[in-house]
Amino acid sequence: MKRIQVVAGVIYGDKNHYPNQILISRRPDYLHQGGLWEFPGGKIEHNEAPQQGLTRELEEELSIRVTHAEPLMKIHHDYADKKVSLDIWSVTAFEGEARGMEGQEIAWVPVEQLRNYDFPEANRAILENILG
């Protein structure tokens, strides 16, 4: 089974808009892990660097332009039906107002409330990293 290369952003609100909050989005029901919340991102294209993929995906999905991002962690996770490698970035600055460009629900969530949302198994390590 081929491993799917994915990039995702832990997107932090700034002190003026959504302080101490992180942006999450709900996966459409028809997708793998549909209905669960996730950190926005998507598949990396062939010959695309992870940061390029992050920037492209967040522009496509949320209509924001990343201006500052740093690597946060890498995760390899095997589901019963697919294998994924996630390249996770901390996004601390961006331009634009985030909105669900692909019809997905989005939410700014206070960091301490992230545990109240259902995430795919592969995202659990990200939550532990953020929440300590």
Phi, psi and omega in degrees: 000126181288142179274131180271129180269121184233147175237143180215153181243133168269101190262116181266137172288156179272177186294337180268332181231116178061051179298142180056032179234156179235140180274128175233161178226153180264130178290134177303147184303329185281351180270163171306132182064028182302144179088346179272158177273155181207168172273126188302146179166205180176190183287141175278133179281160179305133180063024179253132176289149181307316181294325176296317179298319178300310181300314181297311182298318182289329173293315181293315187276326189237353182061038174240152178248115181292129176247344174208123178214144178229147177300137179251310181189167175237142181226138171243127182222137179248114171272170179297327185251355178195159177244136180231146169243121182251129175255108188259133182239146173266117181255113184248356176207138178203163177249144179103169178254120183297134173211151183286095185285344181249022179082003182281147175285138175234158180208137169271121187238130174304138185311314184291348180261000181302328180296344180279357182251147178272121181244156172299153180308320182297338181273352184299321180295327178294314178302316179297322179296316183289315188272344177078000000 
